[in-house]
């Protein structure tokens, strides 16, 4: 799943560490999400979107997610 987390974080002037602190996760989690190696839980995706005043769909691209399985 693609996402715009790095873009929004940079626009907000936040480091990965600062965002991780706001979300209550590790910096490694933020790095993994930004690199597309980790898909966050729905709750974490919601927290991320709210941190930037966006909708989940604005941050995460679900177009390549298989919804048939």
Secondary structure, 3 states (H helix, E strand, C coil): CEECHHHHHHHCCCCHHHHHHHHCCCHHHHHHHHCCCCCCCHHHHHHHHHHCCCCHHHHEECCCCCCCC
